[in-house]
């Protein structure tokens, strides 16, 4: 009974501290995340990963309705063998990815914001050739989605600071 009360008190203090710090939802009606929705055009590499990245950006920031801003993204994806069996077969790969992005305003040369998003994913190559290829394609899709989510987070943080 005592621990329940303690949890309730700690939860109350946590809620009060968030309310007092100026916490505001990023996707609220008057937030910076909403103000960018449908206003960014995307330029990414013409690859399957670039297509998946653009699709995820459109999911998160909306399709371009009024191209006030241009988001340019360069992708670098490597493939690193991680697990090699005693018979010299590669059974697992890491895919480290890096997306260098720049957000510019229409008609201006200087960037409003820029950054680098980095993460990785992995896949198992243990199985048939078809299964390994599907695992690789899925890992590349997951990597593109994760990079797009990191880019969106960075842009919203920049916009909150007065983009």
C-alpha positions as a LaTeX table, in Angstrom:
\begin{tabular}{lrrr}
\hline
Residue & $x$ (\AA) & $y$ (\AA) & $z$ (\AA) \\
\hline
Unk1 & 0.00 & 0.00 & 0.00 \\
Unk2 & 2.84 & 2.36 & 0.87 \\
Unk3 & 4.62 & 1.72 & $-2.46$ \\
Unk4 & 1.40 & 2.47 & $-4.39$ \\
Unk5 & 1.15 & 5.87 & $-2.73$ \\
Unk6 & 4.81 & 6.51 & $-3.44$ \\
Unk7 & 4.30 & 5.75 & $-7.13$ \\
Unk8 & 1.28 & 8.02 & $-7.25$ \\
Unk9 & 3.21 & 10.88 & $-5.65$ \\
Unk10 & 6.20 & 10.39 & $-7.96$ \\
Unk11 & 3.90 & 10.34 & $-11.00$ \\
Unk12 & 2.25 & 13.57 & $-9.84$ \\
Unk13 & 5.63 & 15.27 & $-9.40$ \\
Unk14 & 6.69 & 14.08 & $-12.86$ \\
Unk15 & 3.55 & 15.50 & $-14.47$ \\
Unk16 & 3.97 & 18.79 & $-12.63$ \\
Unk17 & 7.60 & 19.13 & $-13.67$ \\
Unk18 & 6.67 & 18.61 & $-17.35$ \\
Unk19 & 3.87 & 21.14 & $-17.12$ \\
Unk20 & 6.21 & 23.73 & $-15.61$ \\
Unk21 & 9.06 & 23.34 & $-18.10$ \\
Unk22 & 7.22 & 24.72 & $-21.12$ \\
Unk23 & 6.62 & 21.29 & $-22.61$ \\
Unk24 & 4.45 & 21.61 & $-25.68$ \\
Unk25 & 3.40 & 18.90 & $-28.14$ \\
Unk26 & 5.34 & 19.07 & $-31.39$ \\
Unk27 & 2.34 & 18.13 & $-33.52$ \\
Unk28 & $-0.16$ & 20.38 & $-31.72$ \\
Unk29 & $-2.45$ & 22.73 & $-33.68$ \\
Unk30 & $-0.09$ & 25.72 & $-33.43$ \\
Unk31 & 3.21 & 23.87 & $-33.25$ \\
Unk32 & 6.26 & 24.06 & $-35.48$ \\
Unk33 & 5.72 & 20.47 & $-36.67$ \\
Unk34 & 2.29 & 21.39 & $-38.06$ \\
Unk35 & 3.51 & 24.58 & $-39.69$ \\
Unk36 & 5.96 & 22.62 & $-41.87$ \\
Unk37 & 3.43 & 20.00 & $-42.96$ \\
Unk38 & 3.04 & 19.96 & $-46.76$ \\
Unk39 & 5.57 & 22.76 & $-47.30$ \\
Unk40 & 8.77 & 20.76 & $-47.87$ \\
Unk41 & 9.86 & 19.30 & $-51.21$ \\
Unk42 & 12.28 & 16.36 & $-50.99$ \\
Unk43 & 15.35 & 15.55 & $-53.07$ \\
Unk44 & 16.93 & 12.19 & $-52.28$ \\
Unk45 & 19.00 & 9.69 & $-54.31$ \\
Unk46 & 17.17 & 7.79 & $-57.03$ \\
Unk47 & 17.64 & 4.41 & $-55.33$ \\
Unk48 & 15.28 & 2.03 & $-53.53$ \\
Unk49 & 16.54 & 3.42 & $-50.21$ \\
Unk50 & 16.06 & 7.00 & $-51.42$ \\
Unk51 & 12.49 & 6.17 & $-52.48$ \\
Unk52 & 11.72 & 4.60 & $-49.09$ \\
Unk53 & 13.26 & 7.61 & $-47.32$ \\
Unk54 & 11.14 & 10.06 & $-49.35$ \\
Unk55 & 8.02 & 8.00 & $-48.69$ \\
Unk56 & 8.66 & 8.06 & $-44.93$ \\
Unk57 & 9.34 & 11.81 & $-45.00$ \\
Unk58 & 6.03 & 12.33 & $-46.80$ \\
Unk59 & 4.29 & 10.20 & $-44.18$ \\
Unk60 & 5.73 & 12.30 & $-41.37$ \\
Unk61 & 5.88 & 15.81 & $-42.90$ \\
Unk62 & 3.22 & 15.54 & $-45.61$ \\
Unk63 & 3.33 & 15.60 & $-49.38$ \\
Unk64 & 4.43 & 18.87 & $-50.85$ \\
Unk65 & 1.49 & 21.16 & $-51.46$ \\
Unk66 & 3.37 & 24.44 & $-51.42$ \\
Unk67 & 7.13 & 24.01 & $-51.89$ \\
Unk68 & 8.45 & 26.74 & $-49.61$ \\
Unk69 & 11.40 & 24.61 & $-48.52$ \\
Unk70 & 13.67 & 22.04 & $-50.18$ \\
Unk71 & 15.14 & 19.15 & $-48.19$ \\
Unk72 & 18.18 & 17.66 & $-49.94$ \\
Unk73 & 19.50 & 14.35 & $-48.66$ \\
Unk74 & 22.64 & 12.40 & $-49.52$ \\
Unk75 & 22.73 & 8.75 & $-48.41$ \\
Unk76 & 25.72 & 6.59 & $-47.62$ \\
Unk77 & 25.06 & 2.94 & $-46.81$ \\
Unk78 & 27.78 & 0.38 & $-46.18$ \\
Unk79 & 27.63 & $-3.36$ & $-45.73$ \\
Unk80 & 29.93 & $-4.84$ & $-43.10$ \\
Unk81 & 30.37 & $-8.59$ & $-42.51$ \\
Unk82 & 29.91 & $-9.26$ & $-38.81$ \\
Unk83 & 29.69 & $-13.03$ & $-38.32$ \\
Unk84 & 31.90 & $-15.34$ & $-40.36$ \\
Unk85 & 31.57 & $-19.08$ & $-39.77$ \\
Unk86 & 34.47 & $-21.51$ & $-39.54$ \\
Unk87 & 33.76 & $-22.49$ & $-43.17$ \\
Unk88 & 34.24 & $-18.80$ & $-44.15$ \\
Unk89 & 30.53 & $-18.19$ & $-44.83$ \\
Unk90 & 29.22 & $-14.75$ & $-43.87$ \\
Unk91 & 26.12 & $-15.23$ & $-41.72$ \\
Unk92 & 25.33 & $-11.69$ & $-40.57$ \\
Unk93 & 25.80 & $-8.19$ & $-41.95$ \\
Unk94 & 25.56 & $-4.75$ & $-40.40$ \\
Unk95 & 24.32 & $-1.87$ & $-42.54$ \\
Unk96 & 25.58 & 1.41 & $-41.10$ \\
Unk97 & 23.86 & 4.35 & $-42.77$ \\
Unk98 & 24.47 & 8.07 & $-42.87$ \\
Unk99 & 22.13 & 10.72 & $-44.25$ \\
Unk100 & 23.52 & 14.21 & $-44.71$ \\
Unk101 & 20.65 & 16.67 & $-45.10$ \\
Unk102 & 20.18 & 20.36 & $-45.86$ \\
Unk103 & 16.98 & 22.38 & $-45.62$ \\
Unk104 & 16.87 & 25.51 & $-47.76$ \\
Unk105 & 14.18 & 28.08 & $-48.38$ \\
Unk106 & 12.93 & 28.67 & $-51.92$ \\
Unk107 & 15.05 & 31.39 & $-53.55$ \\
Unk108 & 17.81 & 31.38 & $-50.91$ \\
Unk109 & 21.23 & 29.79 & $-51.21$ \\
Unk110 & 22.14 & 29.62 & $-47.54$ \\
Unk111 & 20.70 & 26.64 & $-45.64$ \\
Unk112 & 18.14 & 27.20 & $-42.91$ \\
Unk113 & 19.20 & 23.98 & $-41.20$ \\
Unk114 & 21.45 & 21.03 & $-41.89$ \\
Unk115 & 22.65 & 17.95 & $-40.15$ \\
Unk116 & 23.76 & 14.36 & $-40.29$ \\
Unk117 & 21.63 & 11.41 & $-39.21$ \\
Unk118 & 23.41 & 8.13 & $-38.52$ \\
Unk119 & 22.15 & 4.73 & $-37.47$ \\
Unk120 & 22.48 & 1.10 & $-38.47$ \\
Unk121 & 20.52 & $-2.06$ & $-38.95$ \\
Unk122 & 21.52 & $-5.66$ & $-39.54$ \\
Unk123 & 20.33 & $-8.78$ & $-41.28$ \\
Unk124 & 21.04 & $-12.47$ & $-41.27$ \\
Unk125 & 22.39 & $-14.13$ & $-44.41$ \\
Unk126 & 21.90 & $-17.61$ & $-43.00$ \\
Unk127 & 19.58 & $-19.44$ & $-45.35$ \\
Unk128 & 18.78 & $-19.63$ & $-49.02$ \\
Unk129 & 19.86 & $-17.00$ & $-51.51$ \\
Unk130 & 16.29 & $-15.74$ & $-51.87$ \\
Unk131 & 15.84 & $-15.49$ & $-48.09$ \\
Unk132 & 19.14 & $-13.64$ & $-47.72$ \\
Unk133 & 18.24 & $-11.19$ & $-50.49$ \\
Unk134 & 14.83 & $-10.51$ & $-48.91$ \\
Unk135 & 16.48 & $-10.00$ & $-45.51$ \\
Unk136 & 18.93 & $-7.54$ & $-47.08$ \\
Unk137 & 16.14 & $-5.61$ & $-48.83$ \\
Unk138 & 14.12 & $-5.46$ & $-45.61$ \\
Unk139 & 17.15 & $-4.22$ & $-43.64$ \\
Unk140 & 17.77 & $-1.48$ & $-46.20$ \\
Unk141 & 14.11 & $-0.41$ & $-45.95$ \\
Unk142 & 14.30 & $-0.31$ & $-42.15$ \\
Unk143 & 17.48 & 1.73 & $-42.34$ \\
Unk144 & 15.90 & 4.29 & $-44.69$ \\
Unk145 & 12.88 & 4.62 & $-42.39$ \\
Unk146 & 15.06 & 5.07 & $-39.31$ \\
Unk147 & 17.18 & 7.72 & $-41.05$ \\
Unk148 & 14.03 & 9.58 & $-42.19$ \\
Unk149 & 12.68 & 9.56 & $-38.63$ \\
Unk150 & 15.95 & 10.98 & $-37.31$ \\
Unk151 & 15.90 & 13.72 & $-39.97$ \\
Unk152 & 12.31 & 14.66 & $-39.11$ \\
Unk153 & 13.20 & 14.87 & $-35.42$ \\
Unk154 & 16.18 & 17.13 & $-36.19$ \\
Unk155 & 14.07 & 19.40 & $-38.43$ \\
Unk156 & 11.33 & 19.75 & $-35.83$ \\
Unk157 & 13.88 & 20.58 & $-33.14$ \\
Unk158 & 15.39 & 23.23 & $-35.45$ \\
Unk159 & 11.92 & 24.59 & $-36.24$ \\
Unk160 & 11.09 & 24.82 & $-32.55$ \\
Unk161 & 14.19 & 26.97 & $-32.10$ \\
Unk162 & 12.99 & 29.43 & $-34.73$ \\
Unk163 & 13.61 & 28.03 & $-38.20$ \\
\hline
\end{tabular}
